[in-house]
Amino acid sequence: MTLAFLGELAGLGFAGAFVAGLVGVGGAILMIPLLYYVPPWIGLGQLAIKQVAAVTLGQVFAASLMGAIVHGGAALVHRPLAVAAGAAMATTALAGALVSRLVPDRMLLGVLGTMGIAALLLMLLPPPPGSEDAIARDVRVQLGSALVYPGAIGFLSGMVGAGGAFLLLPVLVGVMRVPARVAIGTSLAITLVSAFSGFVGKLLTGQVPLWPTVAVVAGSLGGAAMGARMSRRTPVGVLRAVLAVTIAAATLRIWADVILP
């Protein structure tokens, strides 16, 4: 493993984390395709899909932590929702990560692609009113919804090495009716808990490559903080469009790899 390869991974981590902080996701829906497809295309090295999943969970944790800190400073993290949903996702993400060792690589890609399609469909639901100006203390949520939806997303996310925010965010906005800016900050707080749990599961099953993980996480810290700061000055409609394009592009590429020999 060369320094050039590690530098490439750090650069990819920065790029993925910037988008993650901008639109309020941990970055897995972008990070997994970047880490899986770009290195062999450039020719500096390659990671297997299970290694990519493990590295991505480490990156998602770091990026979500930075993003949640920035958004929390602007009163855009709903703490009771983050605690309840984070606990549910952490529990199920650990279970999914432990199960993932037994699942074939192509099936893991198929699960991720299905999550991407579900996220795109949910984004067709209109956001609740007040998404631009709402703050966390004005938002009311049901405890049952805060446990059920994140719990299901957490299991799938733990399997594929994703924090799950790219699916969680459309659920928060379209199904649970959380205003978009509060949903962005809160989804990052929830995702950092589930990503940490999933990462522990990958560690326990020996799926984490050390230096690639260090390189990607190091690169992601600055990108996540920069993206989160820019997010607060960007119109909600633009953020939704960036998220939709990111998910669509990644999902198409993933399904091409699943379907084509």
N, C-alpha and C positions, 0 to 999 in steps of 0.2 A: 504494500500500500504506500503510494508516493505522497510527497507533500503537495504536488500539483492536484492530485485527486482530492486530498483533504481540503485544499483551498477552494476547489470547485464546489465541494459539498457545503462549505461555509457560505459561499456566494449564493447557492440555491436556498440555503436556510434563510439568508437575509431577504431574498426576493419573496419567498413564500410567507415569511412572517410579516413583511410589510403589508401585503394584501390581507393577511389574517387580521392584523390590528385595525386596518382600514374598515373592513366590512363586518367585523365582530365574530370571526370564526377562528378556531385554533389553527387552521391552515392545512389540515390533512387532505382535503379534497384536491388541493393544488400541490401539496408537498409530496404526496405519494406518487403521482405521475411524474413530477420533476425528478425525484430521486431514482425512480425506476427506469425512466426512458432517456433522460438527458445524458447521464454519465456514459453509457455505452455508445450513444450517438457521437459524443465528443471524442471518445476513445481513451479516456484516462483511467477508467476502471468501471466496475459494475457491482451492484448489490442485488442479492436475491430478494424476492418479494417479502419473505418473512423478515429479513434484515431491514428492508425498507419500512415495514410496518413497525418494527421496534424502534428504529431511529426516529420515525415520524412521531411516535408517542412522546419521546423525549423533547422533540422540537415543539410539539403542540403544548406541552406543559409549560415550557419556558415562554413561548409567545403569548399564551393565555394569561400567564402571571403578569407579564409586563403590560399587556393590554388592559387587564382588569384593574391594575393599579392606576393607570392613567384615567380610565373611564370612571373609576370609583371616586377619584378626586373631583369629578364634575357631577357627583350625586346621580350617576346613571347606573349604579349596581343595586338591584333589589335584593337586599341581604337575606331576608327570610326565604325568598324563592331560591336564591343561590344555595343556601344551606340545605333545604329540603331536596331540591333536584340534584344538587351535587352529591349528597349522600346516596340517593337512589342510583345515580349513574356510576358512582365509584364502586358500589357493591356489584352491580351487574357487569361493569367493564372488566373487573377482575375475573369474574367467571368466564366472560367471553375470551379474554386473553389466554386463560388456561386451556380452554377448549380449542383455541386456534391452532395449537401445535398438531392436532389430529386432523385438521381440515386441509384438503389439497389446495395448492396455490391458485389454480384457476377458479376454484369455488370462492376463495377469498376475494378475488377480483370481481367475481359476479355479485357478491354481497355488496361490495363497495359501489359498483355500478347501479345496483338496485336502489341503494340509499340515495345516490345522486338523482335518479329519476323521481323518486318520491319527493326530494327537496324541491325540484323544479316544479312539480305539480302543485305543491303547497304554496309556492311563491305566487301562483296565480290568484290566490285568495287576497282580497284587498286588506291593507293594513288598517288598524283601528285609527280613529281620529285623534289628533293631538300628538302624533308621532314626533313632530319637530320640537315641541316645547315641553313635553312631559318630563318630570323627574321621578325618581324611584319611589319616594314616600307617598306619591299620589296614586300609585298603582295597586289594585287589589287582585289577588289570584286565589284559586281554589287549591287546597292542599292535595286533594286526590289527583288532580291533573298534574300538579308539580311532582308527583311521585311516579305515576303510571307512564306518561309519555317519556320522560327522561330515562326511566328504568329500561324501557324497551330499546331506546336508542343506545344506551350505555352498553348493553350486551353486544349488539352488532358492532359498535365502535371498538370495543375491546378485541373482538375477533380480527378486524381488518387493520388495526393499528391507527385508528382515527380518534380524535377527541369527540367527534360527533356534532360539533357546533354547526357545521354546514347543513345538517338536517334539523338540529335543535332550534336554530334561529328561525327558520320558517314556521316551525311548530309554535314557538313562543308568540310570533307575530300573527300568523294566520289562524291558528286554532285556539290558543290561550288568550289572544287579544291583548298582548303586552305592547305598548307603544314602541316603535322601532328603535329609537335611541336607547331606551331603557333595556330593550331586549338585547341589543348589541353588547352593552356593558355586562349585563347579567349572564348572557350566554358564555362570555369569556371566563367569568368567575366560576360558573358551573363546570365548564370544560376543563379548567386546570385541575379540578379535583378528580374528575373521571379519567383524565389523561395520566395523572400520577398513579392512580390505581391500576390502570391498564399496563403502564410501564413496569410496575412492580411485578405484575403477572408475567410479562415478557422476560424480566430478569430471572424470576424463579424457574422458568422453563428454558433458560440458557439461549435466548434468541437475540440478545442485545450485543452488537459489535461495538466495542468501546470507543475507538478513535473516530470512526464515522459519526457516532452520536455526539461526541464532544465537539467536533467540527461544526455540525449542523446547528447544535444548540448555541454555540458561540456566535455564529453568524446571525441567528434569529433574534438575539436580544435587541440589537439596535434597530432592526427592521420593524419589529413589533411596536416598539415605543414610537417610532416615527409615524407608522401607519395609524396608530391610535390617536395621536395628536391631530393628524390631518383629518381623521374621521369626524371630529367634533366641529370642523369648519366646512364639511361637505354636505350638500343637501341630501335628505333621506332618499329621494328618488334616484339620485346618482349612485348612492351606496347599494340600493337594491339592484340596479342595473349591472353594476360591477360584479356583485355576488352571483347574479343569474348567469352572466357570461362566463364567469370562472367555473361554476358548477357544470354548465352545459359543455364547455370545451373539455374539461377533465372527464366527464361522464362518457362523452362520445369516444374519447381515446381509450378509455378503459374497456368499453363494450367491444370496440374493434379488436382489442387484444383477446377478449374472452371468446368472441365468435370466430374470428379468423384463425386458421391453423398456423 
